[in-house]
Amino acid sequence: MRRVWGAGLAGLAGLAYALFAADTTQAFQTHSLGAQPSITLLLLAYRPAVPGLRLTDRARGDSDDVYSQVAYQPVGTNHRIMDTPLVSIITPSFNQEAFLPATIESVLAQDYPRIEYGIVDGGSTDGSLPIIQDYADRLAWWVSEPDAGQTAAINKGFARAQGDILAWLNSDDVLAPNAVREAVEYLTSHPDVGMVYGRADYIDATGKRVGAFPSAPTDYRRLRRGYVHIPQQAAFFRARLWRMVGPLDESFDFAMDYDLWVRLAALTPIAYHPRRWAGFRLHPASKTTAADDLCWPEMIRVHRRLGGGPLAQIYLRYALRRMIGPLWPHRMRWQIRRAGSHPH
């Protein structure tokens, strides 16, 4: 009887993963940030760190420690700099001293020559401020002051951003090498596309790969049904569209990115480019079931605001997700433990 029950649970978990894996973007997207105050730091980096930080050839592959194995190599600058779009990246942060340096370095290591990098801190009480000050000579501006949380910090950063293309990167996530350049190349060669997103890996506290975010093509219709598939860390969108649909709704703590994707997809095609662009960090302080429980009601709020009714597919997915949701934290913790017990 136990075997039958165990097989049933395994089958249910497998079905849930197949149907709902993409929704982990909302369950884990804001993880350790939530509604905490967030530091706003805007970096202006027209050249990468000196010397440029770039992953080694081995780390560019599919090894599990792609986000932790780095080597310093000079980065070329023979670009027609002023002819390339300016990319503004904002990092909201609060008490993330353990991961903030890796986040900053992953942006400074990009081989794209025109990056206005923004990080935003709301009065961290750990060692974040000294870290920010260590990078002060490469910043356009930064501020550390209390604010209304992560969503407000992102809005604050984008209000000062001057770029043609926008993105935000949470202070425990990282960009993969070449991500910015490849995103700009895609948007430049597809002028009809308003937002492009790539692949993201789940990584642990040390930067080792522990799984793959289920990135996949999506559009306005599928988003309205709750099929997200967009890793926020790997998404880049045009500033002119942000000015049409922004700012983020600051009443949202978890689904503000989903809300933005829906608004953008209502106006423009969004595209999936299957290239590895980001690392989505999972660690003990990450939000798991609590985030899942809070995120889906916010997604339902978006659905209702747009006139959606109670018989829509997103409600069915929400009901099933509530049944399956408690299994997700166990799966993620298992992946992290497995990575830690099999060092590479």
Secondary structure, 3 states (H helix, E strand, C coil): CHHHHHHHHHHHHHHHHHHHHHHHHHHHCCCCCCCCCCEEEEEEECCCCCCCEEECCCCCCCCCCCCCCEEECCCCCCCCHHHCCCEEEEEEECCCCCCHHHHHHHHHCCCCCCEEEEEEECCCCCCHHHHHHHCHHHEEEECECCCCCHHHHHHHHHHHCCCCEEEECCCCCEECCCHHHHHHHHHHHCCCCCEEEEEEEEECCCCCEEEECCCCCCCHHHHHCCCCCCCHHHEEEEHHHHHHHCCCCCCCCCCHHHHHHHHHHCCCCEEEEEEEEEEEECCCCCCCHHHHHHHHHHHHHHHHHCCCCCCCHHHHHHHHHHHHCCHHHHHHHHHHHHHHHCCC
